[in-house]
Amino acid sequence: MAHIRNAGAFWPVAAVAGVLVLAGCSQGDGGSAAPADSGDRAPSSKAATNGELAVPEGADEGTRQIYVSQNATAACMRKKGFTYTPHVSGVGGADIPVDGQDYELAKKYRAKYGFGFFAAAVYPDDPTVPGSKAHEAQETNPDEAYLNALSPAQRKAYDKAMGTAKQLASGKKVMLPGCVKEGIEKAYGPEKSQAQLDRERAEHEERDRAAKQALNGDPELISLAQRFASCLRDEGIAVTTTQPTAIGDMVKFATATLTPGDGVQNMDRDDARAKLTQEIGIARKDLECGKKFRAEYFPKLAEHPFSGMTG
């Protein structure tokens, strides 16, 4: 049950993650001018297209900013004569209906995938399962072949055009001039001073504390959380917290610790299927025990949102 408020105010952190982690490298339209030095000119990409990424309908502000940043970064790289395909991955994972906010959708999902931990080994060809081989294939850099074709001099020029994050001796991270920074500023606005960032971070933390206090102090949620916990115990499931902001994800997080340290992809298929069957049983019990709690919790969470995980 994750609820992460838009962290765009801290763009040096949030935006860098959005571009350098969520984004793959990419593409140009073939019509922009190349660098004057032919030794630095990037070869054309056969996979190049002219289109921008369309922002998904109904996307929240944080998601919209990631798309804007990617499109702006791509436009900047095209102007410099390089190929850059705007690419967003990892966005929308929170839409997987596992948290129980929509009971019917969660029931259908958990009946097949449980919490989604062992499903990647059992359904390697299902692209909707995070961690599956089919899903990871979608996360690959769309310009991998293009980048591999660059000479060392071309790659150096490409990286310089992109720009990178640099950590100063003070510990502060700054963005070097380049298309990544240009894309970030297009989406999030100019970089803020450290003093302003510290002030806004403190304000966010205070709002988060107030939101959690409101939820964890709500008499109705406290009562429902206790009933939730009692039901879990009756089902033989350990209870480590009864806090309203934590109990919804408690069983899911505990189940995650049962997965192998090196991941599930290399597990024996029969072993993984047995583990998934067990996981499905636990996930369904958790969903049923927490049905009434979640029906009350999520509307109140919308009134008192806070950043970070709820468990």
Secondary structure as UniProt FT lines:
FT   HELIX           8..10
FT   HELIX           11..16
FT   HELIX           17..21
FT   HELIX           38..40
FT   TURN            46..47
FT   TURN            57..58
FT   HELIX           61..79
FT   TURN            80..81
FT   TURN            91..92
FT   HELIX           93..95
FT   TURN            97..98
FT   HELIX           103..113
FT   TURN            114..115
FT   HELIX           119..122
FT   TURN            124..125
FT   TURN            127..128
FT   TURN            130..131
FT   HELIX           133..138
FT   TURN            142..143
FT   HELIX           144..148
FT   HELIX           152..162
FT   STRAND          165..167
FT   TURN            169..170
FT   STRAND          173..175
FT   HELIX           179..188
FT   HELIX           194..216
FT   HELIX           219..234
FT   TURN            235..236
FT   HELIX           244..256
FT   TURN            257..258
FT   TURN            261..262
FT   TURN            265..266
FT   HELIX           269..289
FT   HELIX           291..303
//
